Amino acid sequence: MKSFGMFTENGSYMVGRIAAAGEKMAQFDGAENAWRWAQRELSKLATADEFGEATDTAVREEVHDVVIRAAGERCDFYL
């Protein structure tokens, strides 16, 4: 299982689910829409005490890479 920069296995699993959904979304809805969605989901996840690092730059960069690769197009990290 990929860690996505999370501190726990459970955190990696949760971020992995967001990355996988963003990856699928990017194929059909484009990189920017998928990345905006993934950022919102990471922010929601970070509200739980045990997943506070979900909005750390390292985590977001790894999810961004997954989304962009799937879309086959560029999208700025900072929207």
Biopython code that builds the backbone (N, CA, C, O; Angstrom):
import numpy as np
from Bio.PDB.StructureBuilder import StructureBuilder

atoms = [
    (1, "MET", "N", (0.851, -1.173, 0.000)),
    (1, "MET", "CA", (0.000, 0.000, 0.000)),
    (1, "MET", "C", (0.900, 1.241, 0.000)),
    (1, "MET", "O", (1.866, 1.315, 0.760)),
    (2, "LYS", "N", (0.581, 2.195, -0.844)),
    (2, "LYS", "CA", (1.319, 3.451, -0.922)),
    (2, "LYS", "C", (1.002, 4.301, 0.308)),
    (2, "LYS", "O", (-0.138, 4.319, 0.772)),
    (3, "SER", "N", (2.001, 5.003, 0.835)),
    (3, "SER", "CA", (1.784, 5.749, 2.077)),
    (3, "SER", "C", (1.200, 7.137, 1.858)),
    (3, "SER", "O", (0.548, 7.667, 2.757)),
    (4, "PHE", "N", (1.413, 7.743, 0.694)),
    (4, "PHE", "CA", (0.916, 9.096, 0.403)),
    (4, "PHE", "C", (1.390, 10.113, 1.428)),
    (4, "PHE", "O", (0.812, 11.195, 1.530)),
    (5, "GLY", "N", (2.422, 9.793, 2.186)),
    (5, "GLY", "CA", (2.940, 10.729, 3.184)),
    (5, "GLY", "C", (2.148, 10.768, 4.477)),
    (5, "GLY", "O", (2.398, 11.622, 5.327)),
    (6, "MET", "N", (1.210, 9.870, 4.638)),
    (6, "MET", "CA", (0.406, 9.829, 5.855)),
    (6, "MET", "C", (1.181, 9.093, 6.951)),
    (6, "MET", "O", (2.082, 8.304, 6.665)),
    (7, "PHE", "N", (0.821, 9.359, 8.201)),
    (7, "PHE", "CA", (1.540, 8.793, 9.339)),
    (7, "PHE", "C", (1.098, 7.386, 9.707)),
    (7, "PHE", "O", (1.840, 6.657, 10.364)),
    (8, "THR", "N", (-0.103, 6.996, 9.293)),
    (8, "THR", "CA", (-0.617, 5.672, 9.663)),
    (8, "THR", "C", (-1.087, 4.918, 8.424)),
    (8, "THR", "O", (-1.338, 5.499, 7.369)),
    (9, "GLU", "N", (-1.195, 3.625, 8.590)),
    (9, "GLU", "CA", (-1.699, 2.777, 7.504)),
    (9, "GLU", "C", (-3.159, 3.130, 7.175)),
    (9, "GLU", "O", (-3.554, 3.152, 6.009)),
    (10, "ASN", "N", (-3.934, 3.400, 8.201)),
    (10, "ASN", "CA", (-5.331, 3.785, 7.994)),
    (10, "ASN", "C", (-5.421, 5.114, 7.243)),
    (10, "ASN", "O", (-6.275, 5.280, 6.372)),
    (11, "GLY", "N", (-4.548, 6.051, 7.579)),
    (11, "GLY", "CA", (-4.511, 7.328, 6.877)),
    (11, "GLY", "C", (-4.138, 7.149, 5.412)),
    (11, "GLY", "O", (-4.715, 7.787, 4.532)),
    (12, "SER", "N", (-3.173, 6.279, 5.161)),
    (12, "SER", "CA", (-2.776, 5.991, 3.780)),
    (12, "SER", "C", (-3.927, 5.369, 3.003)),
    (12, "SER", "O", (-4.134, 5.674, 1.829)),
    (13, "TYR", "N", (-4.665, 4.505, 3.663)),
    (13, "TYR", "CA", (-5.825, 3.874, 3.016)),
    (13, "TYR", "C", (-6.862, 4.928, 2.640)),
    (13, "TYR", "O", (-7.383, 4.922, 1.525)),
    (14, "MET", "N", (-7.159, 5.828, 3.568)),
    (14, "MET", "CA", (-8.180, 6.852, 3.309)),
    (14, "MET", "C", (-7.748, 7.796, 2.175)),
    (14, "MET", "O", (-8.551, 8.121, 1.301)),
    (15, "VAL", "N", (-6.498, 8.228, 2.192)),
    (15, "VAL", "CA", (-6.007, 9.101, 1.121)),
    (15, "VAL", "C", (-5.938, 8.329, -0.193)),
    (15, "VAL", "O", (-6.194, 8.891, -1.259)),
    (16, "GLY", "N", (-5.599, 7.065, -0.123)),
    (16, "GLY", "CA", (-5.580, 6.234, -1.328)),
    (16, "GLY", "C", (-6.945, 6.145, -1.990)),
    (16, "GLY", "O", (-7.049, 6.109, -3.216)),
    (17, "ARG", "N", (-7.975, 6.112, -1.186)),
    (17, "ARG", "CA", (-9.339, 6.100, -1.737)),
    (17, "ARG", "C", (-9.647, 7.403, -2.465)),
    (17, "ARG", "O", (-10.256, 7.395, -3.535)),
    (18, "ILE", "N", (-9.224, 8.523, -1.881)),
    (18, "ILE", "CA", (-9.429, 9.825, -2.521)),
    (18, "ILE", "C", (-8.637, 9.883, -3.823)),
    (18, "ILE", "O", (-9.150, 10.338, -4.845)),
    (19, "ALA", "N", (-7.393, 9.424, -3.786)),
    (19, "ALA", "CA", (-6.548, 9.446, -4.986)),
    (19, "ALA", "C", (-7.151, 8.584, -6.094)),
    (19, "ALA", "O", (-7.162, 8.987, -7.257)),
    (20, "ALA", "N", (-7.649, 7.408, -5.739)),
    (20, "ALA", "CA", (-8.237, 6.513, -6.736)),
    (20, "ALA", "C", (-9.496, 7.121, -7.358)),
    (20, "ALA", "O", (-9.703, 7.028, -8.568)),
    (21, "ALA", "N", (-10.325, 7.733, -6.536)),
    (21, "ALA", "CA", (-11.538, 8.379, -7.060)),
    (21, "ALA", "C", (-11.171, 9.578, -7.932)),
    (21, "ALA", "O", (-11.781, 9.793, -8.979)),
    (22, "GLY", "N", (-10.169, 10.365, -7.500)),
    (22, "GLY", "CA", (-9.712, 11.498, -8.297)),
    (22, "GLY", "C", (-9.121, 11.049, -9.625)),
    (22, "GLY", "O", (-9.285, 11.712, -10.650)),
    (23, "GLU", "N", (-8.443, 9.933, -9.592)),
    (23, "GLU", "CA", (-7.861, 9.361, -10.806)),
    (23, "GLU", "C", (-8.952, 9.011, -11.821)),
    (23, "GLU", "O", (-8.834, 9.330, -13.004)),
    (24, "LYS", "N", (-9.995, 8.364, -11.357)),
    (24, "LYS", "CA", (-11.120, 8.017, -12.244)),
    (24, "LYS", "C", (-11.824, 9.274, -12.747)),
    (24, "LYS", "O", (-12.165, 9.378, -13.925)),
    (25, "MET", "N", (-12.036, 10.218, -11.850)),
    (25, "MET", "CA", (-12.714, 11.452, -12.223)),
    (25, "MET", "C", (-11.913, 12.215, -13.281)),
    (25, "MET", "O", (-12.490, 12.766, -14.219)),
    (26, "ALA", "N", (-10.604, 12.247, -13.134)),
    (26, "ALA", "CA", (-9.746, 12.991, -14.055)),
    (26, "ALA", "C", (-9.864, 12.465, -15.481)),
    (26, "ALA", "O", (-9.764, 13.234, -16.436)),
    (27, "GLN", "N", (-10.070, 11.191, -15.626)),
    (27, "GLN", "CA", (-10.175, 10.590, -16.957)),
    (27, "GLN", "C", (-11.408, 11.074, -17.698)),
    (27, "GLN", "O", (-11.411, 11.129, -18.928)),
    (28, "PHE", "N", (-12.439, 11.419, -16.975)),
    (28, "PHE", "CA", (-13.708, 11.799, -17.595)),
    (28, "PHE", "C", (-14.037, 13.282, -17.461)),
    (28, "PHE", "O", (-14.739, 13.843, -18.302)),
    (29, "ASP", "N", (-13.528, 13.918, -16.400)),
    (29, "ASP", "CA", (-13.924, 15.289, -16.103)),
    (29, "ASP", "C", (-12.758, 16.272, -16.148)),
    (29, "ASP", "O", (-12.947, 17.460, -15.889)),
    (30, "GLY", "N", (-11.582, 15.807, -16.466)),
    (30, "GLY", "CA", (-10.427, 16.679, -16.588)),
    (30, "GLY", "C", (-9.660, 16.848, -15.293)),
    (30, "GLY", "O", (-10.173, 16.615, -14.198)),
    (31, "ALA", "N", (-8.420, 17.258, -15.454)),
    (31, "ALA", "CA", (-7.505, 17.370, -14.325)),
    (31, "ALA", "C", (-7.936, 18.431, -13.310)),
    (31, "ALA", "O", (-7.904, 18.182, -12.105)),
    (32, "GLU", "N", (-8.333, 19.595, -13.782)),
    (32, "GLU", "CA", (-8.650, 20.667, -12.846)),
    (32, "GLU", "C", (-9.847, 20.332, -11.968)),
    (32, "GLU", "O", (-9.796, 20.537, -10.756)),
    (33, "ASN", "N", (-10.908, 19.827, -12.548)),
    (33, "ASN", "CA", (-12.087, 19.463, -11.745)),
    (33, "ASN", "C", (-11.758, 18.351, -10.753)),
    (33, "ASN", "O", (-12.179, 18.391, -9.597)),
    (34, "ALA", "N", (-11.005, 17.365, -11.217)),
    (34, "ALA", "CA", (-10.648, 16.254, -10.330)),
    (34, "ALA", "C", (-9.736, 16.719, -9.203)),
    (34, "ALA", "O", (-9.884, 16.279, -8.063)),
    (35, "TRP", "N", (-8.795, 17.606, -9.514)),
    (35, "TRP", "CA", (-7.880, 18.098, -8.488)),
    (35, "TRP", "C", (-8.611, 18.968, -7.481)),
    (35, "TRP", "O", (-8.343, 18.872, -6.283)),
    (36, "ARG", "N", (-9.522, 19.809, -7.931)),
    (36, "ARG", "CA", (-10.316, 20.626, -6.994)),
    (36, "ARG", "C", (-11.116, 19.716, -6.049)),
    (36, "ARG", "O", (-11.176, 19.956, -4.843)),
    (37, "TRP", "N", (-11.719, 18.682, -6.611)),
    (37, "TRP", "CA", (-12.495, 17.740, -5.798)),
    (37, "TRP", "C", (-11.587, 17.054, -4.776)),
    (37, "TRP", "O", (-11.934, 16.962, -3.598)),
    (38, "ALA", "N", (-10.431, 16.576, -5.224)),
    (38, "ALA", "CA", (-9.513, 15.871, -4.330)),
    (38, "ALA", "C", (-9.046, 16.782, -3.199)),
    (38, "ALA", "O", (-8.927, 16.339, -2.056)),
    (39, "GLN", "N", (-8.783, 18.037, -3.504)),
    (39, "GLN", "CA", (-8.375, 18.981, -2.448)),
    (39, "GLN", "C", (-9.475, 19.157, -1.405)),
    (39, "GLN", "O", (-9.201, 19.196, -0.205)),
    (40, "ARG", "N", (-10.713, 19.263, -1.865)),
    (40, "ARG", "CA", (-11.837, 19.392, -0.915)),
    (40, "ARG", "C", (-11.938, 18.148, -0.035)),
    (40, "ARG", "O", (-12.156, 18.247, 1.173)),
    (41, "GLU", "N", (-11.779, 16.979, -0.648)),
    (41, "GLU", "CA", (-11.875, 15.736, 0.121)),
    (41, "GLU", "C", (-10.735, 15.608, 1.131)),
    (41, "GLU", "O", (-10.949, 15.152, 2.254)),
    (42, "LEU", "N", (-9.538, 16.003, 0.738)),
    (42, "LEU", "CA", (-8.406, 15.970, 1.678)),
    (42, "LEU", "C", (-8.642, 16.932, 2.840)),
    (42, "LEU", "O", (-8.302, 16.629, 3.983)),
    (43, "SER", "N", (-9.222, 18.083, 2.544)),
    (43, "SER", "CA", (-9.541, 19.045, 3.609)),
    (43, "SER", "C", (-10.570, 18.483, 4.575)),
    (43, "SER", "O", (-10.447, 18.656, 5.787)),
    (44, "LYS", "N", (-11.576, 17.814, 4.048)),
    (44, "LYS", "CA", (-12.582, 17.181, 4.923)),
    (44, "LYS", "C", (-11.940, 16.106, 5.785)),
    (44, "LYS", "O", (-12.215, 16.013, 6.981)),
    (45, "LEU", "N", (-11.080, 15.292, 5.172)),
    (45, "LEU", "CA", (-10.420, 14.216, 5.909)),
    (45, "LEU", "C", (-9.545, 14.779, 7.027)),
    (45, "LEU", "O", (-9.459, 14.196, 8.108)),
    (46, "ALA", "N", (-8.905, 15.897, 6.767)),
    (46, "ALA", "CA", (-7.993, 16.502, 7.745)),
    (46, "ALA", "C", (-8.704, 17.018, 8.986)),
    (46, "ALA", "O", (-8.056, 17.291, 9.996)),
    (47, "THR", "N", (-10.024, 17.157, 8.931)),
    (47, "THR", "CA", (-10.756, 17.623, 10.115)),
    (47, "THR", "C", (-10.797, 16.571, 11.212)),
    (47, "THR", "O", (-11.019, 16.899, 12.377)),
    (48, "ALA", "N", (-10.584, 15.313, 10.853)),
    (48, "ALA", "CA", (-10.509, 14.250, 11.862)),
    (48, "ALA", "C", (-9.126, 14.290, 12.497)),
    (48, "ALA", "O", (-8.122, 14.355, 11.788)),
    (49, "ASP", "N", (-9.062, 14.253, 13.814)),
    (49, "ASP", "CA", (-7.792, 14.373, 14.527)),
    (49, "ASP", "C", (-6.729, 13.403, 14.033)),
    (49, "ASP", "O", (-5.561, 13.776, 13.923)),
    (50, "GLU", "N", (-7.105, 12.183, 13.738)),
    (50, "GLU", "CA", (-6.113, 11.175, 13.354)),
    (50, "GLU", "C", (-5.626, 11.325, 11.919)),
    (50, "GLU", "O", (-4.712, 10.610, 11.510)),
    (51, "PHE", "N", (-6.212, 12.235, 11.144)),
    (51, "PHE", "CA", (-5.811, 12.430, 9.752)),
    (51, "PHE", "C", (-5.435, 13.881, 9.461)),
    (51, "PHE", "O", (-5.540, 14.330, 8.320)),
    (52, "GLY", "N", (-5.005, 14.608, 10.473)),
    (52, "GLY", "CA", (-4.690, 16.022, 10.321)),
    (52, "GLY", "C", (-3.650, 16.325, 9.257)),
    (52, "GLY", "O", (-3.642, 17.422, 8.698)),
    (53, "GLU", "N", (-2.777, 15.374, 8.969)),
    (53, "GLU", "CA", (-1.722, 15.602, 7.984)),
    (53, "GLU", "C", (-2.211, 15.458, 6.538)),
    (53, "GLU", "O", (-1.416, 15.577, 5.606)),
    (54, "ALA", "N", (-3.492, 15.206, 6.343)),
    (54, "ALA", "CA", (-4.032, 15.011, 4.991)),
    (54, "ALA", "C", (-3.888, 16.244, 4.109)),
    (54, "ALA", "O", (-3.943, 16.133, 2.884)),
    (55, "THR", "N", (-3.706, 17.403, 4.702)),
    (55, "THR", "CA", (-3.521, 18.611, 3.895)),
    (55, "THR", "C", (-2.058, 19.065, 3.864)),
    (55, "THR", "O", (-1.757, 20.149, 3.365)),
    (56, "ASP", "N", (-1.157, 18.246, 4.391)),
    (56, "ASP", "CA", (0.266, 18.569, 4.290)),
    (56, "ASP", "C", (0.671, 18.597, 2.822)),
    (56, "ASP", "O", (0.106, 17.874, 2.001)),
    (57, "THR", "N", (1.632, 19.420, 2.501)),
    (57, "THR", "CA", (2.065, 19.579, 1.113)),
    (57, "THR", "C", (2.500, 18.246, 0.501)),
    (57, "THR", "O", (2.163, 17.962, -0.649)),
    (58, "ALA", "N", (3.228, 17.441, 1.232)),
    (58, "ALA", "CA", (3.712, 16.160, 0.698)),
    (58, "ALA", "C", (2.555, 15.245, 0.295)),
    (58, "ALA", "O", (2.608, 14.589, -0.745)),
    (59, "VAL", "N", (1.523, 15.208, 1.116)),
    (59, "VAL", "CA", (0.346, 14.375, 0.819)),
    (59, "VAL", "C", (-0.360, 14.909, -0.416)),
    (59, "VAL", "O", (-0.688, 14.152, -1.330)),
    (60, "ARG", "N", (-0.595, 16.219, -0.441)),
    (60, "ARG", "CA", (-1.287, 16.817, -1.584)),
    (60, "ARG", "C", (-0.497, 16.635, -2.873)),
    (60, "ARG", "O", (-1.090, 16.403, -3.926)),
    (61, "GLU", "N", (0.829, 16.734, -2.813)),
    (61, "GLU", "CA", (1.644, 16.555, -4.015)),
    (61, "GLU", "C", (1.504, 15.144, -4.579)),
    (61, "GLU", "O", (1.427, 14.963, -5.794)),
    (62, "GLU", "N", (1.473, 14.156, -3.705)),
    (62, "GLU", "CA", (1.348, 12.777, -4.174)),
    (62, "GLU", "C", (-0.020, 12.529, -4.811)),
    (62, "GLU", "O", (-0.112, 11.855, -5.837)),
    (63, "VAL", "N", (-1.066, 13.063, -4.218)),
    (63, "VAL", "CA", (-2.408, 12.912, -4.794)),
    (63, "VAL", "C", (-2.488, 13.681, -6.110)),
    (63, "VAL", "O", (-3.057, 13.188, -7.084)),
    (64, "HIS", "N", (-1.926, 14.874, -6.142)),
    (64, "HIS", "CA", (-1.907, 15.677, -7.369)),
    (64, "HIS", "C", (-1.250, 14.887, -8.505)),
    (64, "HIS", "O", (-1.761, 14.881, -9.625)),
    (65, "ASP", "N", (-0.133, 14.226, -8.232)),
    (65, "ASP", "CA", (0.554, 13.435, -9.252)),
    (65, "ASP", "C", (-0.334, 12.326, -9.804)),
    (65, "ASP", "O", (-0.342, 12.081, -11.010)),
    (66, "VAL", "N", (-1.074, 11.662, -8.940)),
    (66, "VAL", "CA", (-1.976, 10.595, -9.381)),
    (66, "VAL", "C", (-3.055, 11.160, -10.297)),
    (66, "VAL", "O", (-3.336, 10.593, -11.353)),
    (67, "VAL", "N", (-3.649, 12.257, -9.902)),
    (67, "VAL", "CA", (-4.731, 12.872, -10.681)),
    (67, "VAL", "C", (-4.223, 13.349, -12.040)),
    (67, "VAL", "O", (-4.866, 13.105, -13.062)),
    (68, "ILE", "N", (-3.090, 14.019, -12.059)),
    (68, "ILE", "CA", (-2.552, 14.572, -13.298)),
    (68, "ILE", "C", (-2.156, 13.472, -14.271)),
    (68, "ILE", "O", (-2.430, 13.573, -15.467)),
    (69, "ARG", "N", (-1.517, 12.428, -13.770)),
    (69, "ARG", "CA", (-1.148, 11.307, -14.648)),
    (69, "ARG", "C", (-2.375, 10.702, -15.304)),
    (69, "ARG", "O", (-2.346, 10.372, -16.489)),
    (70, "ALA", "N", (-3.443, 10.553, -14.552)),
    (70, "ALA", "CA", (-4.662, 9.938, -15.079)),
    (70, "ALA", "C", (-5.316, 10.810, -16.141)),
    (70, "ALA", "O", (-5.861, 10.301, -17.120)),
    (71, "ALA", "N", (-5.262, 12.116, -15.947)),
    (71, "ALA", "CA", (-5.927, 13.030, -16.869)),
    (71, "ALA", "C", (-5.131, 13.188, -18.159)),
    (71, "ALA", "O", (-5.702, 13.467, -19.214)),
    (72, "GLY", "N", (-3.814, 13.011, -18.076)),
    (72, "GLY", "CA", (-2.982, 13.209, -19.248)),
    (72, "GLY", "C", (-2.887, 14.677, -19.656)),
    (72, "GLY", "O", (-2.586, 14.990, -20.808)),
    (73, "GLU", "N", (-3.142, 15.560, -18.722)),
    (73, "GLU", "CA", (-3.044, 16.994, -18.984)),
    (73, "GLU", "C", (-2.474, 17.673, -17.756)),
    (73, "GLU", "O", (-2.421, 17.082, -16.677)),
    (74, "ARG", "N", (-2.058, 18.890, -17.917)),
    (74, "ARG", "CA", (-1.469, 19.641, -16.802)),
    (74, "ARG", "C", (-2.548, 20.382, -16.014)),
    (74, "ARG", "O", (-3.593, 20.758, -16.543)),
    (75, "CYS", "N", (-2.257, 20.573, -14.748)),
    (75, "CYS", "CA", (-3.131, 21.354, -13.877)),
    (75, "CYS", "C", (-2.250, 21.922, -12.778)),
    (75, "CYS", "O", (-1.500, 21.186, -12.137)),
    (76, "ASP", "N", (-2.336, 23.223, -12.558)),
    (76, "ASP", "CA", (-1.533, 23.842, -11.514)),
    (76, "ASP", "C", (-1.854, 23.242, -10.158)),
    (76, "ASP", "O", (-3.003, 22.922, -9.856)),
    (77, "PHE", "N", (-0.813, 23.096, -9.347)),
    (77, "PHE", "CA", (-0.978, 22.571, -7.997)),
    (77, "PHE", "C", (-1.783, 23.556, -7.148)),
    (77, "PHE", "O", (-2.674, 23.161, -6.397)),
    (78, "TYR", "N", (-1.455, 24.846, -7.281)),
    (78, "TYR", "CA", (-2.163, 25.877, -6.534)),
    (78, "TYR", "C", (-3.229, 26.490, -7.421)),
    (78, "TYR", "O", (-2.916, 27.208, -8.371)),
    (79, "LEU", "N", (-4.489, 26.210, -7.114)),
    (79, "LEU", "CA", (-5.612, 26.760, -7.894)),
    (79, "LEU", "C", (-6.220, 27.931, -7.176)),
    (79, "LEU", "O", (-7.175, 28.530, -7.670)),
]
sb = StructureBuilder()
sb.init_structure("model")
sb.init_model(0)
sb.init_chain("A")
sb.init_seg("    ")
for serial, (resi, resn, name, xyz) in enumerate(atoms, 1):
    if name == "N":
        sb.init_residue(resn, " ", resi, " ")
    sb.init_atom(name, np.array(xyz, "f"), 0.0, 1.0, " ", f" {name:<3s}", serial, name[0])
structure = sb.get_structure()
